[in-house]
């Protein structure tokens, strides 16, 4: 029989069942109410409906039946508190992500649909399925200073996000996480020595790049390169002035100069969506381009349409369903 557990938090004096972890070290017990646990979880409801064995072989503690759980004490504690008090997710430091990972992991395991949905919704605020969400995340990364732990925003490494998503079968965050994962050099990912991957925590997802995700990384990396090169060479490099433009040749030369600058400014870690948006800003703010207002506005509109189209195609790059299908599966029950 597993070691007798110590009291953990929460421990509710009027609780009528004890959930005890069966960890080899520091098994921990939580005194809770059957009705509360069963109301939130189909699994707990079924567990408590199972007829109990004879009284003389039932494990008890403080007069309550003990139910052994094969979960991390930290994760089980956080789950119980969330069921009683509600989950409070944040994104200030890496431990906030690990807290969410534990909640998502156990809410998936125990079929706690509402809590699982809350966790997924919070993840999509950073790892968004919309282009606007992507832009907001990049903007936040650019303006948010490094925190006290020396970690930049977003505090979590995309490899941990991908591995958590695979573990709990959440699809809607995978394309965005893979996209940002492809910004990292492959040799760095294989070493897994990034500071965000080196922090140790009971709820930490795997820091290893799986064979299937190595494939997705490669496909996404190649796609990023293709988007950038096509944008520079075809979209900008061959762009002509509008037929109604009064400065025709000058505007055409301005687009050629823009393409020339862009071809020298990108690196393998360049994100094409931000890169395309920045090109619009550069064209508008650089007086040397000599592109008229009419052609600049048309360029901005066409870039916006190209960015949206390219974003909609991102899941297909790694063989995943369209965004709307994943939203229906993960966020709409």
C-alpha positions in Angstrom: 0.0 0.0 0.0 1.2 3.5 -0.8 2.7 5.6 2.0 0.2 7.4 4.3 -0.2 10.9 3.0 0.4 14.2 4.7 -2.2 16.9 4.7 -2.1 19.3 1.7 -4.0 22.4 0.7 -6.9 22.7 0.4 -8.0 20.6 3.5 -11.6 21.3 4.2 -12.6 20.2 7.7 -16.2 19.4 6.7 -15.1 17.5 3.6 -16.4 13.9 3.3 -13.7 12.3 1.0 -10.0 12.5 0.8 -8.1 12.5 -2.5 -4.5 11.3 -1.9 -1.7 11.2 -4.4 0.3 8.0 -4.7 3.6 9.6 -5.4 6.6 7.7 -4.1 7.8 10.8 -2.3 5.6 13.1 -0.3 2.2 11.6 -1.0 -0.3 14.4 -0.2 -3.9 14.3 0.8 -6.7 16.8 0.1 -10.0 16.7 2.0 -12.9 17.7 -0.2 -16.6 17.3 -0.8 -17.8 14.5 -3.0 -20.7 16.6 -4.4 -18.4 19.4 -5.5 -16.0 17.1 -7.3 -18.8 15.1 -8.9 -20.6 18.2 -10.1 -17.7 19.4 -12.1 -16.3 16.1 -13.4 -17.9 13.1 -15.1 -14.9 11.0 -14.1 -15.2 11.9 -10.4 -19.0 11.4 -10.5 -18.5 7.9 -11.9 -15.7 7.2 -9.4 -17.9 7.9 -6.5 -20.8 5.8 -7.9 -18.6 2.7 -7.9 -19.7 0.4 -5.0 -17.1 0.5 -2.2 -15.5 -2.7 -0.8 -16.1 -4.0 2.7 -15.4 -1.5 5.5 -12.5 -3.4 6.9 -10.4 -2.9 3.8 -11.3 0.7 3.0 -8.4 3.1 3.5 -9.5 5.9 5.7 -8.0 9.1 7.1 -9.6 11.3 9.7 -12.8 9.3 9.4 -13.0 9.8 5.6 -12.5 7.3 2.8 -9.3 7.8 1.0 -9.3 7.7 -2.8 -5.8 7.3 -4.3 -4.9 9.6 -7.2 -2.1 9.1 -9.7 -1.4 12.8 -10.2 1.2 15.4 -9.2 0.4 16.9 -5.7 1.0 20.4 -7.2 -1.4 19.8 -10.1 -4.1 18.1 -8.0 -4.0 20.9 -5.4 -4.3 23.6 -8.1 -7.2 21.7 -9.8 -9.2 21.4 -6.5 -8.7 25.1 -5.7 -9.8 26.0 -9.3 -12.9 23.9 -8.9 -13.8 25.6 -5.6 -12.6 29.2 -6.3 -12.3 29.4 -10.1 -9.1 29.4 -12.1 -7.1 32.6 -12.3 -4.7 32.5 -15.3 -2.0 34.9 -15.9 1.0 35.4 -18.2 3.5 37.3 -16.1 6.1 34.6 -15.7 6.9 31.0 -16.7 5.3 29.5 -13.6 2.0 31.0 -14.8 2.2 28.8 -17.9 3.1 25.7 -15.8 0.1 26.4 -13.6 -2.2 26.5 -16.7 -0.5 23.4 -18.1 -1.4 21.4 -14.9 -5.0 22.7 -14.9 -5.4 21.8 -18.6 -3.8 18.4 -18.2 -6.1 17.4 -15.3 -9.2 19.0 -16.6 -8.7 17.0 -19.8 -8.0 13.8 -17.8 -11.1 14.2 -15.6 -13.4 15.5 -18.2 -13.9 19.0 -16.6 -15.2 20.7 -19.7 -15.7 24.2 -18.4 -12.2 24.5 -16.9 -10.6 22.9 -19.9 -12.3 25.5 -22.1 -11.1 28.3 -19.9 -7.5 27.2 -20.2 -7.7 26.8 -23.9 -9.3 30.2 -24.3 -6.5 31.8 -22.3 -3.8 30.1 -24.3 -5.4 31.5 -27.5 -5.0 35.0 -26.2 -1.2 34.6 -26.8 -1.1 31.7 -29.4 -3.9 33.1 -31.4 -5.9 31.6 -34.3 -6.5 35.1 -35.8 -4.1 37.4 -37.6 -5.0 40.3 -35.2 -4.1 38.1 -32.3 -0.8 37.3 -33.9 -0.1 41.0 -34.4 -1.1 41.8 -30.8 1.3 39.1 -29.5 4.2 40.4 -31.6 3.5 44.0 -30.5 3.4 42.8 -26.9 6.7 41.0 -27.3 8.4 44.1 -28.8 7.2 46.4 -26.0 7.4 44.1 -22.9 10.7 44.2 -21.0 12.5 41.1 -19.9 11.1 40.0 -16.5 13.0 39.4 -13.3 13.8 35.8 -14.3 15.5 37.1 -17.5 12.8 35.7 -19.8 11.3 37.7 -22.7 7.6 37.8 -23.6 5.9 35.5 -24.2 7.5 33.9 -21.1 7.0 30.3 -22.4 9.0 28.6 -25.2 6.8 27.6 -28.1 8.2 24.0 -27.9 6.5 23.7 -24.5 3.3 25.0 -26.0 3.4 22.5 -28.9 4.1 19.6 -26.6 1.4 20.6 -24.2 -1.1 20.9 -27.0 -0.2 17.4 -28.3 -0.5 15.9 -24.8 -4.0 17.3 -24.2 -5.2 17.0 -27.8 -5.7 20.8 -28.4 -5.3 21.7 -32.1 -6.2 25.3 -32.4 -3.0 26.7 -30.9 -0.6 24.3 -32.7 -0.2 26.2 -36.1 0.7 29.5 -34.3 3.0 27.7 -31.9 4.7 25.9 -34.7 5.1 29.1 -36.6 6.9 30.8 -33.7 8.9 27.6 -33.1 10.2 27.8 -36.7 11.9 31.1 -35.8 14.4 29.2 -33.6 17.5 27.5 -35.1 17.0 23.8 -35.3 20.3 23.1 -33.6 19.1 25.1 -30.6 15.9 23.1 -30.4 17.8 19.8 -30.5 20.0 20.9 -27.7 17.0 22.1 -25.7 19.2 24.5 -23.7 17.1 27.7 -24.1 16.6 29.3 -20.6 12.8 28.8 -21.0 13.3 25.1 -21.5 15.8 24.7 -18.6 13.4 25.7 -15.8 12.3 22.6 -13.9 8.7 22.3 -12.7 6.3 19.4 -11.9 3.9 20.6 -14.7 6.6 21.2 -17.3 5.7 19.7 -20.7 8.4 17.8 -22.6 11.4 19.9 -23.9 12.1 17.4 -26.7 11.2 18.0 -30.3 9.3 14.9 -31.5 9.9 13.3 -34.9 6.4 14.5 -36.1 7.0 18.0 -34.9 10.4 18.1 -36.5 8.6 17.5 -39.8 6.1 20.3 -39.0 9.0 22.6 -37.9 10.7 22.0 -41.3 7.6 22.6 -43.3 6.8 25.8 -41.4 10.4 27.0 -41.7 10.4 26.4 -45.5 7.0 28.1 -45.8 8.3 31.2 -44.0 11.2 31.5 -46.3 8.9 31.1 -49.4 6.5 33.8 -48.1 9.3 36.3 -47.6 11.0 35.6 -50.9 7.7 35.8 -52.8 6.7 39.0 -51.1 10.1 40.7 -51.9 10.6 39.4 -55.4 7.1 39.1 -56.8 4.8 41.2 -54.7 7.1 44.2 -54.3 9.8 43.7 -56.9 7.4 43.5 -59.9 4.8 45.9 -58.6 3.7 48.7 -61.1 2.1 52.0 -60.5 -1.6 52.2 -60.7 -3.1 53.0 -64.1 -4.6 56.1 -62.6 -1.3 57.2 -61.1 0.1 60.6 -62.3 3.6 59.7 -61.3 3.7 56.3 -62.9 7.4 55.6 -63.6 8.5 57.2 -60.3 6.1 55.1 -58.3 7.2 51.9 -60.1 10.9 52.8 -59.3 9.8 53.4 -55.7 8.5 49.9 -55.4 11.7 48.5 -56.9 13.7 50.5 -54.3 11.5 49.1 -51.6 12.1 45.5 -52.8 15.8 46.1 -52.9 15.8 47.3 -49.3 13.6 44.4 -48.2 15.9 41.9 -49.8 18.8 43.0 -47.7 16.9 43.3 -44.4 15.5 39.9 -43.6 17.2 37.0 -41.8 16.2 33.3 -41.2 14.4 34.3 -38.0 12.3 37.0 -39.7 8.6 36.6 -39.2 6.9 37.3 -42.5 3.6 38.7 -41.1 5.3 41.4 -39.1 7.8 41.8 -42.0 5.0 42.5 -44.5 3.3 45.0 -42.2 6.6 46.8 -41.6 7.0 47.1 -45.3 3.8 49.2 -45.5 5.1 51.4 -42.7 8.5 51.8 -44.4 6.9 52.8 -47.7 4.7 55.3 -46.0 7.4 56.9 -43.8 10.5 56.8 -46.1 10.5 60.0 -48.3 13.1 58.5 -50.6 10.6 56.0 -52.1 8.7 58.9 -53.9 5.6 56.7 -54.1 2.4 58.7 -54.4 -0.4 58.5 -51.8 -2.7 56.7 -54.2 -0.2 53.9 -54.9 0.7 53.7 -51.2 -2.9 53.2 -50.1 -3.4 50.5 -52.8 -0.2 48.8 -51.7 -1.3 48.8 -48.0 -4.7 47.3 -49.0 -3.1 44.6 -51.1 -0.6 43.7 -48.3 -3.4 43.5 -45.8 -5.3 41.1 -48.2 -2.1 39.0 -48.8 -1.4 38.8 -45.0 -4.9 37.6 -44.3 -4.9 35.0 -47.1 -1.5 33.7 -46.0 -2.6 33.5 -42.4 -5.7 31.5 -43.4 -3.4 29.0 -45.1 -1.0 28.4 -42.2 -2.7 25.3 -40.7 -2.7 23.6 -44.1 1.1 24.0 -44.2 1.5 21.3 -41.5 -1.5 19.2 -42.6 -4.0 20.5 -40.1 -7.7 21.4 -40.6 -8.7 25.0 -41.4 -8.9 27.5 -38.5 -12.7 27.4 -38.4 -12.7 23.6 -38.0 -10.3 23.7 -35.1 -12.2 26.5 -33.4 -15.3 24.4 -33.6 -13.5 21.4 -32.1 -11.6 23.1 -29.3 -13.6 26.2 -28.4 -17.2 25.5 -29.2 -17.7 22.2 -27.6 
